[in-house]
Amino acid sequence: MSILVVGSVAFDSVETPFGKADEVLGGSGTYFSTSASFFTDVNLVAVVGEDFPTEHTDFLKSRNIDLSGLTTAAGKTFRWSGEYGYDLNEAKTLDTQLNVFAEFCPQLPQSYMDADYVFLANIDPELQLDVLKQVVRPKVVACDTMNFWIDGKREALIKTLKHVDILLINDGEVRQLADEANMVKAAHKVLAMGPKTLVVKRGEYGATMFTEHGVFSAPAYPLEDVYDPTGAGDTFAGGFMGYLASVRDHSDAAMRRAIIFGSVMASFNVEDFSLQRMKATG
Ligand code: AMP
């Protein structure tokens, strides 16, 4: 069963205590699609600028990702730069340049419209809803976001969340969205906004899922070598949704297993910069 994803395709510049990468391939849509492609077929909706090299589109094609929804527009590709201290769980954004995403009005290819599994990766919540409205009857809609949109487009985000089944965000984002410091209270406030399931990503400490059935927690895979956590959340979501779509099951038991697959995919990704580690996995 294929997955439709809308998200950013980007050039990232990242510095961690263990190294630095400039203008490398990144973006929420890129990490998600690549990770999910290990489980199922992926249809990507995004926009890049004229500066986006064929080397990167060739890589996405090599993962069998359908790029008929990837538009090339006049202008520059989305750019993000960030840095991490020794606490790799927290990214500090230095700069975000939306560039071609600022004017992007996606028109889904006909072949994408009957998607059963939809992932609204981290991008403008208005764009997320725009894409979702074009899908005829999705079975499972999952979503990610970040502080940039919780701060900057809160109302639009709350509107999008009403149509979401599963929200996957990190612990800081849960607290910010709910405006509540206690995680359990915050999770219940977020569940009241629409999603039936909330998966809280907690970096090296794993992930915790809140549903009407209760709470499920799993640790992250313990790693000795972590170089760059950028994209870990999107890679986790790609493993999580990729698994659900591949077994066509989103019961509580399947989602618990999906968390383990998500953690495994994320554990590979953080071992190198950009998508190098997933590229090497083959
Ligand atoms: P993660 O580390 O999983 O939270 O995701 C990092 C990725 O998100 C990077 O590759 C960035 O290009 C992308 N990103 C950062 N800020 C934004 C934003 N405001 N909207 C969309 N994508 C973003």
Residues whose N, C-alpha, C, O or C-beta is under 5 A from the ligand:
A	BS01	AMP	S8 A10 D12 G26 G27 S28 W80 N122 I123 F148 P229 T230 G231 A232 G233 D234
